Amino acid sequence: MSEDEKPVKLTKKEIILRGSIIALITTIPSLVIFVLVWFFLDDVMVGAISGAIAHFVAMGFSLKISKKLLVKK
């Protein structure tokens, strides 16, 4: 980096807001899948397993989502 191009720092409020958005993106799909599977199949273990799988898939995409949507330019 040259001296003219210094990285823009985020404030604490922006960090908290952006972290909360990423947390919602990764948590809400897994909770929705868990509740739907539990409601329709009436099996907590199958719901928990499918919710965990959805959570890890969402965590895999969260880095890409955060780089595209939440980076300050």
N, C-alpha and C positions, 0 to 999 in steps of 0.2 A: 504494500500500500504506500502511496505517496503521502506527503505531509498534508496535501489538500483534501484527501479522501479519508477523513476520520469516521469511524463507525458511530452511528447515532445510538445513544444509550436510551434504554427504556426507563420510564419512571416505575416506582413500586406499584402504583395504581394500574398501569398498563400491564405489568407482569402478572398481577393478580387476576385481572380481567381476562387476559389471554390464556392463562393457566386454567381458569374456570371454564372457558369455552372448550378447550381441549378435553377437560375432564367430562364435560357434558357429552361431547362427541363420542367418547369412548364408553361411557357408562349407560346412557339411555338405550342404545340398541340392545345391549345385553340384558338389561332389566325388562325391556318389552318382550324379548324372545322368551326369557324365563317365565314371565307371567302368562304369556299366550300358550306356551307348551304346557305349563302346569294346569291352566284352566281347561284346555281342550283334551289333554290326555290324562289328567288327574294323577300325574306322577311327578313327585318333587325331584327325584334323582335325575330323571331324563331332562326335566326343565333346567336343573342346575348344570348338568353337563353341556347342554346346548347353549345356555347362557354364558358359560365359561369359554366355550369355543368362539362364540360371537364376540366376547370381550377381547380375546387375544387377536382375533382378526382385526377388530377396530383399533387395537393398540398398534398393530402393524401398519395401518394406514394413517395413524395420527401424526407421525413424523412428516409424512408427505403433505398432509393437510395443513399442519402448522407452518411448514415452510412456504406454502403457497398463499395461504390466507392471512397469516398472522405476523409476517415479517415486516418490520418498519423499514420503509425505503427512504 
